[in-house]
Amino acid sequence: MLLLEVDNIRVITEDSGVLLRRHPPRVILEDVSLTLNAGESLALLGESGGGKTTLARCIAGLHVPSQGVIRLEGKEVAEWRGALPVQMLFQNHTASLDPMMSVAEILQEGFEASGAPASGEALAVSLAEVGLGEGMLDRFPGQLSGGERQRVALARVLAARPKLVIADEPTSALDRLNADSLLALLHALTTERRVALLHVTHDLSAAARTCRRAVVIQGGRVVDEGDWKTLRTSAAHPATRMLMAAAMRSGEIASTI
């Protein structure tokens, strides 16, 4: 079943510049379209500054595109009444958690978004699902490691019972061990719950760990799309071919794709 439809999105920004001198409009995204089925995983892959995060924010209803339509379950995002069934797992795990709230209070935000009861048992189960103990509930973000903070953020996201999780470079602030562990957890939990995943990343090896296919964006445009086998053997764009070749040479994802 089709969950997400992005249709010919265009995003233009105007920078005010300094001393009231306006800069020309800048195109961030141009004619971007993609689809995502319920329970499917899709990587949004491309270089930094290519427009990936802007697109993710448009899908989550945090940014209004200049042109085009985004539909979730057949309804335009702008027409949804109440909360969208979309949750974002942000890159900066420190900024995404209120330092004045305990882990229990942070998780309660997720449960409140879904309307589910946030009993002590439910909070403990939510933490256990991401590999953390019940003793974390009384702690504050500043008392946690980076890997623990991102796991708490993931637990909050899943407590909201979304139909789509957007993970925006979720491991870029983590060391390799914590990053690999979080990616495995993200893939396992979204697969188990049949939650669609949009993984925004510039790291092809990270994308291959969580998603079956990818959309490649360069310069604000979609330049390639397909599963890993298609992108490896018949990528349409030179940038994609270089990306795949480099990843294969590194040996990190050869067995995956």
C-alpha positions as CSV (number, residue, x, y, z in Angstrom):
1,M,0.0,0.0,0.0
2,L,1.3,3.4,-1.0
3,L,2.1,5.4,2.2
4,L,4.1,8.4,0.9
5,E,4.0,10.3,-2.4
6,V,6.3,13.2,-3.1
7,D,5.2,14.9,-6.3
8,N,7.4,17.4,-8.2
9,I,8.6,19.2,-5.1
10,R,10.5,22.5,-5.5
11,V,12.0,24.5,-2.7
12,I,13.4,28.0,-3.1
13,T,14.9,30.1,-0.4
14,E,15.6,33.8,-0.4
15,D,18.5,35.0,1.8
16,S,18.2,38.5,3.1
17,G,22.0,39.0,3.1
18,V,23.5,41.9,5.0
19,L,22.6,45.6,5.2
20,L,19.2,44.9,3.5
21,R,20.9,43.7,0.3
22,R,18.9,40.7,-0.9
23,H,20.5,37.8,-2.6
24,P,18.9,36.1,-5.6
25,P,16.6,33.2,-4.8
26,R,18.4,29.9,-4.3
27,V,16.9,26.6,-5.5
28,I,17.3,23.9,-2.9
29,L,15.2,21.2,-4.5
30,E,14.0,21.0,-8.1
31,D,11.3,18.6,-9.4
32,V,11.8,15.9,-6.8
33,S,9.5,13.0,-6.8
34,L,9.5,9.7,-4.9
35,T,7.2,7.1,-3.4
36,L,7.4,4.9,-0.4
37,N,5.1,2.0,0.5
38,A,3.9,1.1,4.0
39,G,6.5,-0.8,5.9
40,E,9.2,-0.2,3.2
41,S,12.7,1.1,3.8
42,L,14.2,3.8,1.5
43,A,17.6,5.5,1.7
44,L,17.7,9.2,0.6
45,L,21.4,9.2,-0.4
46,G,23.6,12.1,-1.5
47,E,26.4,14.5,-0.7
48,S,26.0,17.0,2.2
49,G,24.2,20.2,1.1
50,G,22.3,18.4,-1.7
51,G,18.8,19.1,-0.2
52,K,18.2,15.8,1.6
53,T,17.4,17.3,5.0
54,T,15.2,20.0,3.4
55,L,13.2,17.3,1.7
56,A,12.9,15.3,4.9
57,R,11.6,18.4,6.8
58,C,9.0,18.9,4.0
59,I,7.8,15.4,4.4
60,A,7.5,15.8,8.2
61,G,5.5,19.0,7.7
62,L,8.3,21.1,9.2
63,H,8.9,23.0,6.0
64,V,6.5,24.1,3.3
65,P,7.7,23.5,-0.3
66,S,7.5,26.3,-2.8
67,Q,5.9,24.1,-5.3
68,G,4.6,20.5,-5.6
69,V,2.6,18.2,-3.4
70,I,3.4,15.7,-0.6
71,R,0.7,13.1,0.3
72,L,0.6,10.8,3.2
73,E,-1.9,8.0,2.9
74,G,-3.4,9.9,0.0
75,K,-3.9,13.1,1.9
76,E,-1.8,16.2,1.4
77,V,0.4,16.9,4.4
78,A,-0.9,20.4,4.6
79,E,-4.5,19.1,5.0
80,W,-3.9,16.7,7.8
81,R,-5.8,17.4,11.0
82,G,-3.9,16.5,14.1
83,A,-0.5,15.1,14.3
84,L,1.1,13.5,11.3
85,P,2.0,9.8,11.8
86,V,5.6,10.8,11.0
87,Q,8.5,11.0,13.5
88,M,12.0,12.2,13.0
89,L,15.2,10.8,14.5
90,F,17.5,13.8,14.3
91,Q,21.2,13.9,13.7
92,N,22.0,15.9,16.9
93,H,21.0,13.7,19.8
94,T,22.0,16.3,22.3
95,A,19.9,19.1,20.8
96,S,16.9,16.8,20.3
97,L,16.5,16.0,24.0
98,D,15.5,18.6,26.5
99,P,18.3,18.6,29.1
100,M,15.8,19.6,31.9
101,M,13.6,16.5,31.3
102,S,14.3,13.0,32.7
103,V,14.3,10.0,30.4
104,A,10.9,9.1,31.7
105,E,9.5,12.5,30.8
106,I,11.1,12.4,27.4
107,L,9.5,9.0,26.6
108,Q,6.2,10.2,27.9
109,E,6.2,12.8,25.1
110,G,6.2,9.9,22.6
111,F,3.4,8.1,24.3
112,E,1.3,11.3,24.5
113,A,1.7,11.7,20.8
114,S,0.2,8.3,20.2
115,G,-2.4,8.6,22.9
116,A,-1.2,5.4,24.5
117,P,-0.9,5.1,28.3
118,A,2.6,5.8,29.6
119,S,2.7,3.5,32.6
120,G,5.9,2.7,34.4
121,E,5.9,-0.7,32.8
122,A,5.4,0.7,29.4
123,L,8.3,3.1,29.8
124,A,10.5,0.3,31.0
125,V,9.6,-1.9,28.0
126,S,10.2,1.0,25.6
127,L,13.8,1.3,27.0
128,A,14.3,-2.4,26.9
129,E,13.5,-2.5,23.2
130,V,16.4,-0.2,22.5
131,G,18.8,-2.0,24.8
132,L,18.6,0.2,27.9
133,G,17.7,-0.7,31.4
134,E,14.9,0.6,33.6
135,G,17.4,2.4,35.8
136,M,17.8,5.0,33.0
137,L,14.3,6.4,33.6
138,D,15.4,8.8,36.3
139,R,18.5,10.1,34.5
140,F,18.8,13.2,32.5
141,P,20.4,13.6,29.0
142,G,23.6,15.1,30.4
143,Q,24.2,11.9,32.4
144,L,24.0,9.7,29.3
145,S,26.6,8.8,26.6
146,G,26.0,9.8,23.0
147,G,24.9,6.3,22.1
148,E,22.5,6.2,25.0
149,R,21.0,9.6,24.1
150,Q,20.3,8.4,20.6
151,R,18.7,5.2,21.8
152,V,16.4,7.2,24.1
153,A,15.5,9.4,21.1
154,L,14.7,6.3,19.1
155,A,12.6,4.9,21.9
156,R,10.6,8.2,22.0
157,V,10.1,8.1,18.2
158,L,8.7,4.5,18.4
159,A,6.6,5.3,21.4
160,A,4.6,7.7,19.2
161,R,3.6,4.7,17.0
162,P,4.4,6.4,13.7
163,K,3.8,4.9,10.3
164,L,6.9,6.6,8.9
165,V,10.2,7.2,10.7
166,I,12.6,9.7,9.1
167,A,16.2,9.1,10.3
168,D,18.3,12.1,9.4
169,E,22.0,11.1,9.6
170,P,21.2,9.4,12.9
171,T,24.8,8.0,13.4
172,S,27.0,10.9,12.3
173,A,27.7,12.0,15.9
174,L,28.4,8.5,17.1
175,D,31.6,6.4,17.1
176,R,31.7,3.4,14.7
177,L,30.7,0.8,17.3
178,N,27.7,2.7,18.5
179,A,26.7,3.7,15.0
180,D,26.7,0.1,13.8
181,S,24.7,-1.0,16.8
182,L,22.1,1.8,16.3
183,L,21.7,1.0,12.6
184,A,21.0,-2.7,13.4
185,L,18.5,-1.7,16.0
186,L,16.8,0.8,13.8
187,H,16.5,-1.8,11.0
188,A,15.2,-4.5,13.3
189,L,12.6,-2.4,15.1
190,T,11.1,-0.8,12.1
191,T,11.0,-4.1,10.2
192,E,9.4,-5.8,13.2
193,R,6.8,-3.2,13.6
194,R,6.2,-2.8,9.8
195,V,7.0,0.9,10.1
196,A,8.3,2.6,6.9
197,L,11.8,4.1,7.2
198,L,13.3,7.0,5.2
199,H,17.0,7.0,6.0
200,V,18.7,10.3,5.1
201,T,22.4,9.9,4.7
202,H,25.6,10.6,2.7
203,D,27.0,7.2,3.8
204,L,26.2,4.4,1.4
205,S,27.4,1.7,3.8
206,A,25.0,3.0,6.5
207,A,22.1,3.1,4.0
208,A,22.8,-0.5,2.9
209,R,22.4,-1.7,6.4
210,T,18.9,-0.3,6.8
211,C,17.3,-0.1,3.4
212,R,16.6,-2.2,0.3
213,R,16.6,0.6,-2.2
214,A,17.8,4.2,-2.5
215,V,17.0,7.5,-4.2
216,V,20.1,9.5,-5.0
217,I,20.0,13.3,-4.9
218,Q,22.6,15.6,-6.2
219,G,22.3,19.3,-6.5
220,G,18.7,19.2,-5.3
221,R,17.6,16.8,-8.1
222,V,16.9,13.0,-8.1
223,V,19.6,11.5,-10.3
224,D,19.1,7.8,-9.7
225,E,16.7,5.4,-8.0
226,G,16.6,1.7,-7.5
227,D,17.6,-1.3,-5.4
228,W,21.2,-1.9,-4.6
229,K,21.7,-4.4,-7.5
230,T,20.3,-2.0,-10.0
231,L,22.4,0.9,-8.8
232,R,25.5,-1.3,-8.8
233,T,25.1,-2.6,-12.3
234,S,23.2,0.1,-14.2
235,A,23.3,3.4,-12.4
236,A,22.2,6.3,-14.6
237,H,24.4,9.0,-13.1
238,P,28.2,9.2,-13.0
239,A,28.0,10.4,-9.3
240,T,26.1,7.2,-8.4
241,R,28.5,5.0,-10.2
242,M,31.5,6.6,-8.5
243,L,29.8,6.2,-5.1
244,M,29.0,2.6,-5.7
245,A,32.5,1.8,-7.0
246,A,34.1,3.4,-4.0
247,A,31.9,1.5,-1.6
248,M,32.6,-1.8,-3.3
249,R,36.3,-1.2,-3.3
250,S,36.2,-0.5,0.4
251,G,34.7,-4.0,1.0
252,E,32.3,-2.6,3.6
253,I,29.1,-3.4,1.8
254,A,30.1,-5.9,-0.9
255,S,28.2,-8.7,0.9
256,T,25.2,-6.5,1.5
257,I,24.6,-5.3,-2.0
